[in-house]
């Protein structure tokens, strides 16, 4: 389908993004009426059954897209200047159905995407991205562009854009600040949509919510660019919004959780200069012991590549991620944990083999909470993983370490069965394992 180019990051996130590449108008051969194509190919052709205005499709009608003279997609709805605008319905072969309100060829406003495999995305879209807050809150949501240019590519999945930014939802009086970090490759819009209840309830309780555009950085103690961007953003929040610097709570999913933990630890480490010292940190199924993460990925690669394994789609995705992780760690640390143990210990949020917990020693006086959906039956069935190969083993070890060291507010929350992505897919590694009411109650107790 050539009018809209879809980029769905199915491995990590469930939001949709739209991009325009090689765009040009394409003519209906019979009428000469023009339709915009953002991903044009000479193999494309169209027919338009509707009115034209100034040689562009206008008003209500039916658009049919052909690829190699075979129907590829159909759209029935309103058009403006050759683009879907207003109510409409797109049927895309081998993909699914998009319906709702369109603007400039993209879903904008209330919409729905029904995939052929049964998955579904439904809610409010903005410029093609699912950004699903209730209108009262959506009207107050603001996007702020940073002066920094993303030369290090710490935010990926946004095409060729080099823009860095952050979203804010700000109450009239800020009692505290909740910072949300995306997982790897996850868009900020996905973070907002996945945390609709948490964000809206936080706002009602007087808490400001921040979502930061960093989703593909190295450990913050090694990635000066990512650390600088996050540090500068926090400083801007303090100076521009008068946010209380002593009442920041950092939270993140997966890589985002690692970022939340490392920044919090660095704020307590005299070797680093941070803009603030978070009062609490929340991890949503974060991998926190990088030695253990490397070993699990390495073991899984050997398992999945054995002659006896016939991989399903989820296992193929996991294999790709495992290979990426092993290559990434070998590049930044100069080898495996056996070859460069000091590097792993120095930059990992927690090291189970170290008596002092490695960097976890800086969390002993920090309010710490981890949410996890340790559904071992799901992992056994879908990933061929046992308890030794899921994040829960290191997470519980960290909480136990902190508790034994005297941290009276270190908590592991087992959210078995609560992991579902925005499209309805069952998956333990997702934002939905946070219980919004439980999380806010925990934060309120901290703030007393």
Secondary structure as UniProt FT lines:
FT   STRAND          5..8
FT   TURN            10..12
FT   STRAND          16..19
FT   STRAND          24..27
FT   TURN            29..31
FT   STRAND          34..37
FT   TURN            38..39
FT   TURN            42..43
FT   STRAND          44..53
FT   TURN            54..55
FT   STRAND          56..67
FT   TURN            68..69
FT   STRAND          70..80
FT   TURN            81..82
FT   STRAND          83..92
FT   TURN            93..95
FT   STRAND          96..103
FT   TURN            104..105
FT   STRAND          106..115
FT   TURN            116..117
FT   STRAND          120..126
FT   TURN            127..128
FT   STRAND          129..130
FT   HELIX           135..138
FT   TURN            139..140
FT   STRAND          142..149
FT   TURN            151..152
FT   TURN            159..160
FT   STRAND          163..169
FT   STRAND          176..181
FT   TURN            184..185
FT   HELIX           188..194
FT   HELIX           196..204
FT   TURN            205..206
FT   STRAND          207..212
FT   TURN            220..222
FT   HELIX           224..240
FT   TURN            245..246
FT   STRAND          248..253
FT   HELIX           255..268
FT   TURN            270..271
FT   STRAND          280..284
FT   HELIX           290..304
FT   TURN            307..308
FT   HELIX           313..333
FT   TURN            337..339
FT   HELIX           341..347
FT   TURN            352..353
FT   TURN            355..356
FT   HELIX           358..363
FT   TURN            364..365
FT   STRAND          367..372
FT   HELIX           376..383
FT   HELIX           387..389
FT   HELIX           392..404
FT   TURN            405..406
FT   TURN            408..409
FT   STRAND          410..414
FT   TURN            416..417
FT   TURN            422..423
FT   HELIX           431..433
FT   HELIX           436..447
//
